[in-house]
Amino acid sequence: MSNSEISKVLKSLYNNLVNEIDIQRGGSLDDSSQQLGDAVKAAVKDVYNEYCDPSDRIN
């Protein structure tokens, strides 16, 4: 897989995580589940930022 393909997969995964954890659950997660979700999102974001074009980085 090329960096472009990897970054597309990671961006899709990140967006799905944000949608599921932040939007769909809307605060219904307990604190430890929310912390775990936030940690997973941060890890996916960090890996995405390694593979994407610098102009496409997630802040």
C-alpha positions in Angstrom: 0.0 0.0 0.0 1.2 3.5 -0.7 1.2 6.3 1.8 -1.8 7.8 0.1 -3.8 4.6 0.4 -2.8 4.2 4.0 -3.7 7.8 4.9 -7.2 7.4 3.3 -7.9 4.3 5.4 -6.6 6.0 8.5 -8.7 9.2 7.8 -11.8 7.1 7.3 -11.1 5.2 10.5 -10.5 8.4 12.5 -13.8 10.0 11.1 -15.7 6.8 12.0 -14.3 6.9 15.5 -15.2 10.5 16.0 -18.7 9.8 14.7 -19.2 6.8 16.9 -17.6 8.1 20.1 -18.4 11.8 20.0 -21.5 12.2 18.0 -23.5 8.9 18.2 -22.8 8.3 21.9 -23.2 12.0 22.8 -21.8 11.8 26.3 -23.5 8.4 27.2 -20.1 6.7 27.8 -18.7 6.4 31.3 -15.5 8.2 32.0 -13.2 5.2 31.5 -14.8 4.3 28.2 -14.6 7.9 27.0 -10.9 8.0 28.0 -10.2 4.8 26.1 -12.1 6.2 23.0 -10.1 9.4 23.2 -6.9 7.5 23.4 -7.7 5.4 20.4 -8.7 8.5 18.4 -5.4 10.2 19.4 -3.4 7.1 18.3 -5.1 6.9 14.9 -4.7 10.6 14.4 -1.0 10.4 15.2 -0.4 7.6 12.8 -2.5 9.3 10.1 -0.4 12.5 10.5 2.7 10.4 9.8 1.4 9.1 6.5 -0.6 12.0 5.1 0.5 15.1 3.2 1.6 17.8 5.6 -1.3 20.0 4.3 -3.9 17.4 5.3 -2.8 16.9 8.9 -5.5 16.6 11.6 -4.9 19.1 14.4 
